[in-house]
Amino acid sequence: MKKNAFTLVELLGTIILLSIIALIALPALISSLNASQSEIEDSYKSIAITAARNYVNDHIDEFPKALESDTEEKEYPNGNLEIQMLLDEGYITDTSINEEKTCEMMNDYIKVTSDYRKYNFTYQQQGDDGIC
């Protein structure tokens, strides 16, 4: 009589082989997910910096001209532009930034400084405390 079933050794071999494949593939998958999350965060920061540039262009009278500064870096008293403020005033219109996943960004700000002939925009993280 011929049986069409797997033996215990064949089943154990299959399980071991699948485990080895999973051990090889899992770190690559996790690395790929982390890289994509980092790219998303970088794109959100880029959107925020662009919004800060637009804000400075619209409120140039509040920011002395960069041309007037000497070679030293100059900070502005109103040069910390909060992400929440940029969102409230319509400079950030991307609705994905206002989702729950990016809520911690609302506590961050863009620092505006200038040195010889240009404005500099730096993304500053505040942490996870705040309005979320």
N, C-alpha and C positions, 0 to 999 in steps of 0.2 A: 504494500500500500504506500503510495507516494503522498507526502504532506506538502502543502504549499504555504508554509508558515516560516517566519524568521526564527532563527535560533537565538538564544540569549546572547551569545557571543556577537552575532551580527548586530543585534540591537544596541549592545554596549559600544561596539565599534562606531556605529552611526552617531550615537550620542556624544562620544568623545570627539569625533571628527567635527560635528557641529559646534561643540564647545570651543575647539581650537579656532575655527573660523570666526566665531563671535568674539573671542579674545583679540584676534587680529583686527577685526573691523570696528569694534567699539571705540577704541581710542581715536581712530581716524574720523569717525562720525562725531564724536564729542568735540574734537578739534575744529571740524568744519562748522558746527553749530556755534562755537565760541567766536570763530572768525566772522561769521555772518552777523552775530550780535554786535560785535565791535564795529563793523562797517555801518550798521544801522545807527549806532550811537554817534559815530563820526559824521554821518549825514545830518542828524539832528543838530549837532553842534555847528555844522556849516550853515544850516538854515538860520540858526540863532545869530551867528556872526553877520550874515547877510542882512538880517533884520536890523541889527545894531548899526550897520553901515547906512542903511536907509534912514534910520532914526536920526543919526548924526547929520546926514545931508539935509533932512527936513528941519532940523533944529540947529543949524550951523551957528546961529547967533549965540547959543549957549556954550558953544565950544570954540574958544579962540582959534584962529587959523593956525594950522600946523606950520605954515610958512614963517610965522612970527616967532616960533620957538627956536632956541639955539640947538646946538648939537646934543644937549643933554635931554634925557627923557623927561617929559612933562606930564603930570597927572592932572585931571580935571576934577573939581569937587563934585560935579554931577555926572562923572564918567563911569559910574557903576550902573549899567542898564540891566535891570532884572528881567529875566525871561517872562515872568508873569505879566510885567508891565508892557513888554513888547507884544505879548499875546492880547492883552486887554485893549491896547490901542490899535490893533489891526496890522501891526508890522509882521507878525507871524500869522499866516492864514492856513498853514498846513494843519489840518485837523488831527493828524496822527500824533502831533506833539502834545495835544491836550488829552490823550488817552490815559487810562490808569497806569499802563506800563511805563510811561514817561513822566509820571507825576512828580518824581523826585527832581526832575529838571526845573520845575517851577521855582525852586529855591535857589537855583544857580543864577549867575549874572555874567554879563560881558563887561570887562574892564576896558575902558577907552583911555589910551595915552597917546602922546605924539612925540616924535623926535624930529629931526631935521627933515622937513618937507612932507611928512606923511603921518596919518593917523594909524595907530596900532590897535587891534582888537584881539583880546585874549579871553578865552572862555574860562571861567572860574567856577569850580564846583564848591557848593556850600555844605553838602552832606544830605542826609535823609530826613532831617527834622524839618518841620514846617507845616505847610498848608495841605499836605496830602492826607 
